[in-house]
Amino acid sequence: MLNYPYELLDFGRHEKLECIGGVVVRRETPSAPGGKASGVDWGQAELRGREVGDKYRWDGVAPADWRFDVGDFQLQLKPTPSGQVGVFPEQSVNWHWINQCPVDLTGLKAINLFGYTGATTLSLASRGAQVVHVDAAKSVVSWARANAQSSELADSPIRWIVEDALTFVKRELKRGNKYDIIVADPPSFGRGPNGERWKLQRDLFHLIESLSELSRGRCKMVLLSCHTPGVGHLQLRREVENQFKFDSGVGSSFALELHTPKKKSLPSGNCFRWVVD
Ligand SMILES: C[S@@+](CC[C@H](N)C(=O)[O-])C[C@H]1O[C@@H](n2cnc3c(N)ncnc32)[C@H](O)[C@@H]1O
């Protein structure tokens, strides 16, 4: 059973208040709509992140050994200049799905694009999959490796790749490599290590088309999420199903959300996932 050391305490006025791995964090979130709930003490935050001028500033001190321990794996957390801390908790529904997946993932070949600090990579590795983890940022790939180490998954068959996602996929297609499990969580905009520009609204269709080729004839699982305004889960579903042409299996699409104890829901992206039956 997985344990998520996370609670969204409240959000509103473009900020959210969260308890992440035991630390109360208040940070700016442009997409946090509406007003704040009454009776929530925003002054309890131990860490506060916000933009000041053109810089992101953190006030407060994070614990030296700040961890997000899910059970199957753990992530080391730290405040970063992008306003992130090393985990996207809205993905916890997908780690749970992988953990509970009835298909034996042992030895299956997975690709995780835009893998960040490795949560989904480690989730797949903890079920025995061989994972190729791809991210453009060398620093987050090193962070993901350190997370594998502290999760006692350092000896798992994981390849760590610093590369532009689309360039890597095209190279794998040329080499004739194939994958059983496809995972991608692309941002709206990004940059490859050699300046390659990723623009979701322009590139997503091409990425899905290439990924369908990469898993043609042996696909067992697909997990695609994104956080781009205007790209809904039904669109993700339609585009994946059109390209992958599954003739069986179980697919579902839904909005990713985080909930407060007062039952407010914070929209946190969209997701489509499919698994063979
Ligand atoms: C939203 S995060 C992914 C979160 C991750 N799936 C998780 O749950 O931990 C987006 C990631 O995409 C990476 N990225 C941005 N542009 C990229 C590109 N062109 N190729 C590969 N990775 C890229 C960033 O470095 C960042 O780590």
The ligand as an SDF file (V2000), in Angstrom:
LIG
                    3D

 27 29  0  0  0  0  0  0  0  0999 V2000
    6.2900   18.7160  -15.7580 C   0  0  0  0  0  0  0  0  0  0  0  0
    7.9740   18.1610  -15.5680 S   0  0  0  0  0  0  0  0  0  0  0  0
    7.6110   16.4510  -15.5790 C   0  0  0  0  0  0  0  0  0  0  0  0
    7.1690   15.9170  -14.2300 C   0  0  0  0  0  0  0  0  0  0  0  0
    7.3700   14.4140  -14.0280 C   0  0  0  0  0  0  0  0  0  0  0  0
    6.5980   13.6470  -14.9840 N   0  0  0  0  0  0  0  0  0  0  0  0
    7.0210   13.9760  -12.5980 C   0  0  0  0  0  0  0  0  0  0  0  0
    5.8610   13.6450  -12.3210 O   0  0  0  0  0  0  0  0  0  0  0  0
    7.8990   14.0300  -11.7350 O   0  0  0  0  0  0  0  0  0  0  0  0
    8.6590   18.5750  -17.1460 C   0  0  0  0  0  0  0  0  0  0  0  0
   10.0990   18.0840  -17.3910 C   0  0  0  0  0  0  0  0  0  0  0  0
   10.3540   18.1860  -18.7970 O   0  0  0  0  0  0  0  0  0  0  0  0
   11.7220   18.4720  -19.0010 C   0  0  0  0  0  0  0  0  0  0  0  0
   11.8680   18.9840  -20.3750 N   0  0  0  0  0  0  0  0  0  0  0  0
   11.5260   20.1970  -20.8690 C   0  0  0  0  0  0  0  0  0  0  0  0
   11.7800   20.2730  -22.1960 N   0  0  0  0  0  0  0  0  0  0  0  0
   12.2800   19.0690  -22.5670 C   0  0  0  0  0  0  0  0  0  0  0  0
   12.7080   18.5180  -23.8040 C   0  0  0  0  0  0  0  0  0  0  0  0
   12.6820   19.2150  -24.9360 N   0  0  0  0  0  0  0  0  0  0  0  0
   13.1190   17.2190  -23.8110 N   0  0  0  0  0  0  0  0  0  0  0  0
   13.1690   16.4870  -22.6680 C   0  0  0  0  0  0  0  0  0  0  0  0
   12.7770   16.9640  -21.4510 N   0  0  0  0  0  0  0  0  0  0  0  0
   12.3350   18.2370  -21.4030 C   0  0  0  0  0  0  0  0  0  0  0  0
   12.0670   19.4260  -17.8960 C   0  0  0  0  0  0  0  0  0  0  0  0
   13.4660   19.4430  -17.6440 O   0  0  0  0  0  0  0  0  0  0  0  0
   11.2320   18.8770  -16.7260 C   0  0  0  0  0  0  0  0  0  0  0  0
   12.0090   18.0210  -15.9280 O   0  0  0  0  0  0  0  0  0  0  0  0
  1  2  1  0
  2  3  1  0
  2 10  1  0
  3  4  1  0
  4  5  1  0
  5  6  1  0
  5  7  1  0
  7  8  2  0
  7  9  1  0
 10 11  1  0
 11 12  1  0
 11 26  1  0
 12 13  1  0
 13 14  1  0
 13 24  1  0
 14 15  1  0
 14 23  1  0
 15 16  2  0
 16 17  1  0
 17 18  1  0
 17 23  2  0
 18 19  1  0
 18 20  2  0
 20 21  1  0
 21 22  2  0
 22 23  1  0
 24 25  1  0
 24 26  1  0
 26 27  1  0
M  CHG  2   2   1   9  -1
M  END
$$$$
